Every structure is written in C-alpha cells, then in structure tokens.
C-alpha cells in the first residue's frame, strides 16, 4: 500500500486522478485493474480522521479472533 498526493483533473463530466509511475511499478498496477483509493481533501493528522468514530458491537479482541480465524493463522 502506498500513500501519495495527486492533483485532480477534469475528465468529461467527472474528475479523475493520475497515479504516478513509481506507484504503478511498486504496486504492480495494470490497466483496467480495480484498485482501492482512500480520498481526503484535508490532511490526515490522526487515526480518527481515517476511521472516524465508528462504534462496534464486538470488542477489539473478538474482532481480532475473527480475523485470525478467517485468515487461518491457527491462533
């Protein structure tokens, strides 16, 4: 995963971003490949900016056990 800054460009009725060549090489991105993009028009200064104030019905420990089980780490 790479964090980068990009400038937006008008593209028809939409706005697009260009992915720098260095990021394309590092992540091995190919044309027509689906990618995940995190967009923030303001600087991210703390984890709360990314994750907000989400409330979970399960504890962190329970969630981590489920992730470990799904990934089959054998813990």
JOWOBEL-V914716 format. One record per backbone hydrogen bond with DSSP energy under -1.0 kcal/mol. NH is the residue of the N-H (numbers start at 1). CO is the residue of the C=O. If there is no record, write none. Layout:
# JOWOBEL-V914716
nh->NH co->CO
nh->NH co->CO
This chain:
# JOWOBEL-V914716
nh->9 co->16
nh->11 co->14
nh->14 co->11
nh->16 co->9
nh->24 co->20
nh->25 co->21
nh->26 co->22
nh->27 co->23
nh->29 co->24
nh->33 co->30
nh->49 co->46
nh->50 co->47
nh->51 co->47
nh->52 co->48
nh->63 co->59
nh->64 co->60
nh->65 co->61
nh->66 co->62
nh->67 co->63
nh->68 co->64
nh->69 co->65
nh->70 co->66
nh->71 co->67
nh->73 co->68
